[in-house]
Structure formats: C-alpha cells, structure tokens
C-alpha cells in the first residue's frame, strides 16, 4: 500500500528556548527563559574522508569515514531583557548603579570648548542656576538637555557670554534613579545548559537538550538601525560531556509524536 501522509507529522515550528548557567561544579543555576525568538536552527558539523579504491583503473570511492565534530545552533532573540544582554556581552551578572534624590548647589564645570555638551554627573536633573564670571541665562548663554532617566547635560553657547576656560558653578536638583549595570567581557568562559521546548501548532513536539553549550553573539548588537525592531543574534556549539553522559555525550532529542493538547 502507498504510504499515507500523516498530518500529525507536519512540523509548524514554535517553542521556547531555555538556558541555565553552569557553576564551576557543573550545577545549573536555574533556567532562563530567553523570551520571543525566531529562526532557531540546529545541525551537525560532520567531516568526511573518502577512501579511494586502488584495485581498478578508475578512481572509485569504496568507503567514507565520517567524523562528527559537534552540534551547532543559531537563533535570534526579539527581547532585549537583562538576561539576554548579559549573555550577549559575556557579562558576569547584574550590578546596581543608583543615585538618591538631592540638591547640588555648586557643581563645578570647566568650559574647555564652547558649543559642546558637558556632563553634570546626575540623572533626572533640573538645572536651577549657572554662574561664573556673572549669572548666566538659559537659552541665551547656555542650553540644557534634561531627560528622564538620562544624565543631565549643559552646553555653553558661543553666542552667549560664557568664555572658554571659564569655570562654571551649576546648581542642580535631581531625583532618585537606579539601573542594572552589566560589565562586558567579565565572564568570557561561561558555559550553559540549553533546552528547547517545542510548542508547535501542529506536528511532533521536539524537546532537545544540550548538557554543555558555549554561546556567543554572532552579529554586532544593533543599537541604532532602521526598519523596526532589531534582534540579538546568537550562535553556539554543544560541548561533549561524556564523563556525566557516556552514552549521549552532547545531549538528547525527545520527540512526542502526537498533536499538542
């Protein structure tokens, strides 16, 4: 009888990617849901050596030796959450940077050049007054850049009365602020456990997992760009863990051959 196509086996790929950082003893530090992702692919890296026959006049291949070099994968993440950015930057976790609310009556700023922005060192700030050789007027002698959660900046204007090399005294009011700080390249050797949980609309449910994985960004992070939202692109390689998994050193690939419920 001819084989009948089973609709249950048509694959509509959907799913969730989890990773768990491994500590120095190889213990998982909890699963991280990497969020919305697209184009998750995985495959084998295989090297072939063809063995030619020496028995006949024509050069014929009588055997092929295949060496499996590893398992690779690639994916793109839509969500720029702290976990994803930390993994992308090879950071060692999350550090806190913060300021309380307050008032600075005499922030000293030396004007090296006019028409350039100078940092006040405070976020969520409102500049109350600027003095130097004389009291100065906003939008006449200087302008400011005051944005929520951003550092407050001041620019002495060349058409105003502020002079080059003059030292300004800036009074600034500011409110509390805090953020997560990531230190790039502080954990370049971090290894992960990875699991994909398939959640297809139709087709078999695939749940591959890899015991040890090395991850890295496969493209520069697009901090500015056109055409809508941008993804973080990753690639990785599964590493052998034969000591703990002698019969399946890289991982396994469970498949549930039924429709999701």
Buried (B, 14 or more C-beta within 10 A) or exposed (E): EEEEEEEEEEEEBBBBBBBBBBEEEEEEEEBBEBBEBEEBEBEEEEEEEEEEEEEEEEEEEEEEEEEEEBBBBBBBBBBBEEBBBBBBBBBBBBEEEEBEEEEBEEBEBEBEEBEEEBEBBBBBBBBEEBEBEEEBEEEEBBBBBBEEEEBBBBBBBEEBBBEEEBEBEBBBBBBEBEBEEBBEEBBEEBBBBBBBBBEBEEBBBBBBBBBBBBBEBBEEEEEEEEEEEBBBBBBBBBBEBEEEBEEEBBBEBEEEEEEEE
